Amino acid sequence: MATSPRQSAAKPSARWSAISSLVLLLIAGGAVAHAGWNLLLKRIGSSTPTVLWWINLVGAVLITPLGIATLAAADFEWNWILLAGLCGVFEVVYFLLLQRGYRDGDVSLVYPLARGTGPTLSVLGAILILGERPSLVALIGVAVIIAGIGVISTAGSRTGTRAPLSSVLYGLGVGVMIACFTVWDGWAVGTLGLPPIGYFWMALVVQAILFTPFAIRGRNCVSTFRAHPVIITAIGLLGPASYMLALTAIQLSSVSLVAPARESSVILVALGGAIFFGEKHVVQRVIGSLVVVAGVALLAVG
């Protein structure tokens, strides 16, 4: 029986709707996981590079079966190691700056500042480097998200005083690293077609290797894990989960959509900072979070 033009047109529409829903679910899941591990990292308190080594080592071990299976099923090329290696370098710098930022300032200040700087530079990089062309509505959504994050970030510190400059600088530095590995990942996974899980696993192994000198130099390597076994394991699981969900979403969509939409996690972190750590200015940060939600809605429409 012949298919009518209306039926033929409905199939691509239904398929696109399903893909869009899947992308939104991937982004939402990644945002929750990302907010969770950042709050846990802050909870550890004065975390050290040894803690970061354990986190990356645990994460690499946990997803090793998935990573190897994914690479075995793909048409593996040796240059993938170099691509994942540079991602690992970006991530190491990212973790070191994040650790220092959380040590000196509020998680609900450093996190949104970093997550606001990151997508702004990511979208710029996606346009200039990857040749992506986000719609006007999507760009307006990005601007609204950044405005909301600005409201959150200007609220001061946990003591109610002006936020220290070091916290702001660390947040900006983390944002630059976010932009670097987001655009790089977009090229590797979205353009070159590397399998997300295998790519991230290789990057995670590189991170663990690069953090190894810190662990060897430290005298309390084993005791560090014994002090925080549950939290370190949880971060080691949530971190890869968040990242792989984002990479998969990039494959189905684009960097300029996924990078800003993930920033909905600032809502959870703003609330978590007030609830778990007694950080101040919760009203201003919640208002800023609602502005972020409005920006995400514009992104979905665009």
C-alpha positions as CSV (number, residue, x, y, z in Angstrom):
1,M,0.0,0.0,0.0
2,A,1.3,3.4,-0.9
3,T,2.4,5.8,1.8
4,S,0.8,9.2,1.8
5,P,3.0,12.4,1.8
6,R,1.5,13.3,5.2
7,Q,2.5,9.9,6.7
8,S,6.0,10.2,5.2
9,A,6.4,13.6,6.7
10,A,5.3,12.4,10.1
11,K,8.0,9.8,10.4
12,P,11.0,12.2,10.4
13,S,9.1,14.5,12.8
14,A,8.4,11.6,15.2
15,R,12.0,10.5,15.0
16,W,13.3,14.0,15.7
17,S,10.9,14.3,18.6
18,A,12.3,11.1,20.1
19,I,15.9,12.2,19.6
20,S,15.1,15.6,21.1
21,S,13.5,13.9,24.2
22,L,16.5,11.6,24.5
23,V,19.0,14.5,24.3
24,L,17.0,16.4,27.1
25,L,17.1,13.3,29.3
26,L,20.8,12.8,28.7
27,I,21.4,16.5,29.6
28,A,19.2,16.3,32.7
29,G,20.9,13.1,34.0
30,G,24.3,14.6,33.4
31,A,23.4,17.8,35.2
32,V,22.2,15.9,38.3
33,A,25.3,13.7,38.3
34,H,27.6,16.7,37.8
35,A,26.0,18.7,40.6
36,G,26.2,15.6,42.9
37,W,29.9,15.0,42.5
38,N,30.8,18.7,42.9
39,L,28.8,18.9,46.2
40,L,30.6,15.7,47.4
41,L,34.0,17.1,46.4
42,K,33.2,20.2,48.4
43,R,32.1,18.1,51.4
44,I,35.5,16.4,51.6
45,G,36.8,19.9,52.6
46,S,40.5,20.5,52.1
47,S,40.9,17.9,49.3
48,T,44.4,17.3,48.0
49,P,45.8,16.1,44.6
50,T,45.9,12.7,46.2
51,V,42.1,12.8,46.6
52,L,41.9,13.8,42.9
53,W,44.2,10.8,42.0
54,W,41.9,8.4,43.8
55,I,38.8,9.9,42.2
56,N,40.2,9.5,38.7
57,L,41.6,6.0,39.4
58,V,38.3,4.8,40.8
59,G,36.5,6.2,37.8
60,A,38.8,4.6,35.3
61,V,38.6,1.2,37.0
62,L,34.8,1.4,37.2
63,I,34.3,2.0,33.5
64,T,37.2,-0.1,32.2
65,P,34.9,-2.9,31.0
66,L,32.7,-0.4,29.1
67,G,35.7,1.4,27.8
68,I,37.4,-1.6,26.4
69,A,34.2,-3.1,25.0
70,T,33.4,0.1,23.2
71,L,36.8,0.5,21.7
72,A,36.9,-3.2,20.7
73,A,33.6,-2.8,18.8
74,A,34.8,0.4,17.0
75,D,37.3,0.8,14.2
76,F,40.0,1.8,16.6
77,E,42.8,4.1,15.4
78,W,45.9,4.8,17.4
79,N,45.6,8.6,17.1
80,W,42.5,8.3,19.3
81,I,44.9,8.0,22.2
82,L,46.4,11.4,21.4
83,L,43.0,13.0,21.1
84,A,41.9,11.5,24.5
85,G,45.3,12.4,26.0
86,L,44.9,16.1,25.4
87,C,41.4,15.9,26.8
88,G,43.0,14.3,29.9
89,V,45.5,17.2,30.2
90,F,42.6,19.8,30.1
91,E,40.8,17.8,32.8
92,V,43.8,17.6,35.1
93,V,44.2,21.4,35.1
94,Y,40.4,21.7,35.5
95,F,40.5,19.5,38.6
96,L,43.4,21.3,40.2
97,L,41.8,24.7,39.7
98,L,38.5,23.4,41.0
99,Q,40.0,21.9,44.1
100,R,41.7,25.2,45.0
101,G,38.5,27.1,44.3
102,Y,36.4,25.0,46.6
103,R,39.1,25.2,49.2
104,D,39.0,29.0,49.2
105,G,35.4,29.8,48.4
106,D,31.7,28.8,48.3
107,V,30.7,25.9,46.0
108,S,27.6,28.0,45.1
109,L,30.0,30.8,43.9
110,V,32.9,29.0,42.2
111,Y,30.7,26.4,40.5
112,P,28.2,28.8,38.7
113,L,31.0,31.2,37.8
114,A,32.9,28.3,36.2
115,R,29.9,26.8,34.5
116,G,28.9,30.3,33.2
117,T,32.3,31.1,31.7
118,G,32.6,27.6,30.2
119,P,29.5,27.6,27.9
120,T,30.0,31.2,26.8
121,L,33.5,30.3,25.5
122,S,32.2,26.9,24.3
123,V,29.6,28.4,22.1
124,L,32.1,30.9,20.8
125,G,34.5,28.1,20.1
126,A,31.8,26.0,18.4
127,I,31.0,28.8,16.1
128,L,34.6,29.8,15.2
129,I,36.3,26.4,15.2
130,L,33.6,23.8,14.6
131,G,31.5,25.9,12.2
132,E,28.2,25.4,14.1
133,R,25.5,28.0,13.7
134,P,23.1,28.0,16.6
135,S,19.7,29.7,16.1
136,L,19.0,33.2,17.4
137,V,16.6,31.8,20.0
138,A,19.3,29.4,21.2
139,L,21.8,32.3,21.5
140,I,19.2,34.3,23.5
141,G,18.9,31.3,25.7
142,V,22.6,31.2,26.2
143,A,22.6,34.9,27.2
144,V,19.8,34.4,29.7
145,I,21.6,31.5,31.2
146,I,24.8,33.6,31.6
147,A,22.7,36.4,33.1
148,G,21.2,34.0,35.7
149,I,24.6,32.7,36.6
150,G,25.9,36.2,37.0
151,V,23.1,36.9,39.5
152,I,24.2,33.8,41.5
153,S,27.9,34.6,41.3
154,T,27.7,38.2,42.6
155,A,26.1,37.2,45.9
156,G,29.3,37.2,48.0
157,S,30.7,34.5,50.2
158,R,29.4,32.2,52.9
159,T,30.3,34.8,55.6
160,G,28.1,37.4,53.9
161,T,31.1,39.5,52.9
162,R,32.5,40.1,49.4
163,A,33.8,37.0,47.7
164,P,37.6,36.7,47.7
165,L,39.3,37.5,44.4
166,S,41.0,34.1,44.4
167,S,37.7,32.3,44.3
168,V,36.6,34.4,41.3
169,L,39.9,33.8,39.5
170,Y,39.8,30.1,40.1
171,G,36.2,30.0,38.9
172,L,37.2,31.8,35.7
173,G,40.1,29.5,35.2
174,V,37.9,26.4,35.6
175,G,35.5,27.9,33.0
176,V,38.4,28.3,30.5
177,M,39.3,24.7,31.0
178,I,35.6,23.7,30.5
179,A,35.5,25.5,27.2
180,C,38.8,23.9,26.1
181,F,37.7,20.3,26.7
182,T,34.1,20.9,25.6
183,V,35.1,22.2,22.2
184,W,37.9,19.6,21.9
185,D,35.4,16.8,22.8
186,G,32.9,18.2,20.4
187,W,35.4,17.9,17.6
188,A,36.6,14.4,18.7
189,V,33.2,12.9,19.4
190,G,30.9,14.9,17.3
191,T,33.0,15.6,14.1
192,L,35.5,12.7,14.1
193,G,33.0,10.2,15.5
194,L,35.0,8.7,18.3
195,P,32.9,6.5,20.6
196,P,32.1,8.6,23.7
197,I,32.6,5.9,26.4
198,G,35.8,4.6,24.9
199,Y,37.1,8.2,24.4
200,F,36.3,9.2,27.9
201,W,37.8,6.1,29.4
202,M,41.1,6.8,27.7
203,A,41.0,10.4,28.9
204,L,40.3,9.1,32.4
205,V,43.3,6.8,32.3
206,V,45.5,9.6,31.2
207,Q,44.2,11.7,34.1
208,A,45.0,9.0,36.6
209,I,48.5,8.6,35.2
210,L,49.2,12.4,35.3
211,F,48.0,12.5,39.0
212,T,50.1,9.5,40.0
213,P,53.2,11.7,40.9
214,F,51.1,13.5,43.4
215,A,49.9,10.3,45.0
216,I,53.5,8.8,45.1
217,R,54.9,12.0,46.6
218,G,52.2,12.0,49.3
219,R,52.8,10.0,52.4
220,N,49.1,9.4,53.3
221,C,47.9,7.8,50.0
222,V,46.1,4.8,51.5
223,S,44.8,6.7,54.6
224,T,43.3,9.3,52.2
225,F,41.1,6.7,50.7
226,R,40.3,5.2,54.0
227,A,39.1,8.6,55.3
228,H,36.6,9.1,52.5
229,P,35.9,5.7,50.8
230,V,32.2,6.2,50.1
231,I,32.6,9.8,48.8
232,I,35.6,9.1,46.6
233,T,33.8,6.1,45.1
234,A,30.6,8.1,44.5
235,I,32.5,10.9,42.8
236,G,34.4,8.3,40.8
237,L,31.1,6.9,39.6
238,L,29.1,10.2,39.2
239,G,31.9,12.0,37.3
240,P,32.2,9.6,34.4
241,A,28.4,9.2,34.3
242,S,27.9,12.9,33.9
243,Y,30.7,13.2,31.3
244,M,29.6,10.2,29.2
245,L,26.0,11.4,29.2
246,A,27.1,14.8,27.9
247,L,29.3,13.2,25.2
248,T,26.5,11.0,24.0
249,A,24.2,14.1,23.9
250,I,26.8,15.9,21.8
251,Q,26.8,13.0,19.3
252,L,23.0,13.3,18.9
253,S,22.9,17.1,19.0
254,S,25.6,19.8,19.0
255,V,28.1,21.4,21.3
256,S,26.4,24.8,21.2
257,L,23.2,23.2,22.6
258,V,24.5,20.7,25.0
259,A,27.2,22.9,26.7
260,P,24.9,25.6,27.9
261,A,21.9,23.3,28.7
262,R,24.1,21.3,31.1
263,E,24.4,24.4,33.2
264,S,21.0,23.7,34.8
265,S,23.1,21.9,37.4
266,V,23.8,25.3,39.0
267,I,20.3,25.2,40.4
268,L,21.1,22.1,42.4
269,V,24.5,23.4,43.5
270,A,23.1,26.7,44.6
271,L,20.5,25.0,46.8
272,G,23.0,22.4,47.9
273,G,25.5,25.0,49.0
274,A,22.9,26.6,51.3
275,I,21.4,23.3,52.6
276,F,24.6,21.3,53.2
277,F,27.2,24.0,53.8
278,G,25.2,26.9,55.2
279,E,26.3,29.3,52.4
280,K,24.6,32.7,52.4
281,H,22.5,34.6,49.8
282,V,20.3,31.6,49.1
283,V,17.4,33.9,47.9
284,Q,19.6,35.7,45.3
285,R,21.1,32.4,44.1
286,V,17.7,30.7,43.8
287,I,16.4,33.7,41.7
288,G,19.5,33.4,39.5
289,S,18.8,29.7,39.2
290,L,15.3,30.4,38.0
291,V,16.7,32.7,35.4
292,V,18.9,29.8,34.3
293,V,15.9,27.6,34.0
294,A,14.3,30.2,31.7
295,G,17.4,30.2,29.5
296,V,17.3,26.4,29.3
297,A,13.7,26.6,28.2
298,L,14.7,29.0,25.4
299,L,17.4,26.6,24.4
300,A,14.9,23.8,24.1
301,V,12.6,25.9,22.0
302,G,15.5,27.1,19.8
